[in-house]
């Protein structure tokens, strides 16, 4: 920690000593977004809107809707900025483009940026792009965003942390004057978006970036605080301090969602306003400016859970057709079971396992499924599952494969079986067990099948049979024409069959008594 503080002090010292606009350094910087101006400048960890593509091409990785961003504003004496951008998410990745304009007092610059980004892991997005301007300049941009942590519980601490970084403008810049290339020389950016306090009505965030241009040019630190009130109003304030300039800003964002309006399924609207004050170190030029901007996100967000249909069968000697489609959570086991089946996993080839014919349909992309087995106390007994694993990896070849490969659902087998064993492969004790299928898509939507109650019975059947006499004469004379067999203490749950053989061993009479036998047969 001591070394970190020494490093920061050296940066501050260097910024003050060399507080001149150096030839080749960027005059106006890239803080041209209305919502960023209020928190001190652009942020490389913004994954909620499409406005940060210019400073980090990976920030569109986690967008779920068609996103449009606009911004207009400027300083009274230093120039005007304008921006119009679109980001379009697809199964392959997110394609983004922005049109830029900077009107200086004596010159005007038109430009644009194009980026491709993708979530190559559940918590990692990467992207690349090109920025070009009038005057034939072009620069390559690379970036990443990483969801470090998210804690949905209220309280103080690291409730959400997103880290972003980028390497910008690898190419030949255009020089409008001796001090104002656009884009700037190769620049490294890194920043965080940290939610440090989560309550029901208000969420508090800190956002900050560190910017370092080639050979120390354009070094700057910016950051600010925001308070999100009821997810409707966001109040913001922050500042920036660097080689070329320093200043402060504040503003607000209004958020509103329209559903099923004007033929649009869903429209998320954000209106931004920022006030910004800046002083340039070398020339002493200063200015204040007002900025307005809109962010629109159109299209549906998949909130529909996967649909699970199961047919249950018991191996051998039993036919059970069951079409289940309700979503009953795996909570109240015995009372919630829609079907009861019996198995005896003793490997005799009869009723050794329960088989589930499985069909899971999903509008989006299925991430995982599970067959959950619990005992009567709710303890986990066995888990059979498959999950599309998209974990963070430093394998460059693997990242390239994920970057350009379309997303696909996890494979779902047509049938899965439980053979009465636990996670260690041991046959479970006799008793009641409960099966349920769970599924989850990439949007976090979950669903559960109904519960199937399985009674495991490996205890051999027992009981006794008695008759009042051993000889009878079925001749219709009314005397001992039939014989009654008294069935005593036959175990329930076992499948009972009674039959009579002749002296040659041929079966002459059969009774199918089922699993709940009667007390007597005649």
Secondary structure, DSSP 8 states (H G I E B T S, - for coil): -HHHHHHHHHHHHHHHHT-S--TTS-SS-S---HHHHTTTS--TT--SSSTTTTT-TTTTTT--SEEEEEEEEEETTTEEEEEEEEEEE-SS-EEEEEEEEEE-SS-EEEEEEEEEEEEEETTEEEEEEEEEETTTEEEEEEEEEEEEEE--S-EEEEEEEEEEEEEEEEEE-EESSTT-EES-SSEEEEEEEEEEEE-SSEEEEEEEEEEEEGGGTT-EEEEEEEEEETTTEEEEEEEEEESSEEEEEEEEEEEEEEEEETTEEEEEEEEEEEEEEEEETTT--EEEEEEEEEEEEES-------EEEEEEEESSS------B-----S-SHHHH-SEEEEE--SSSSSS--EEEEEEEE-SS-EEEEEEEEEETTS-EEEEEEEE--------HHHHHHHHHS--------SEEEE-SB-TTS-B--SEEEEEEEEEEETT--EEE---EEEEE--S----EEEES-S----SSSSSS----EEEES--TTS-EEEEEE-TTS-EEEEEEEETS--SEE-
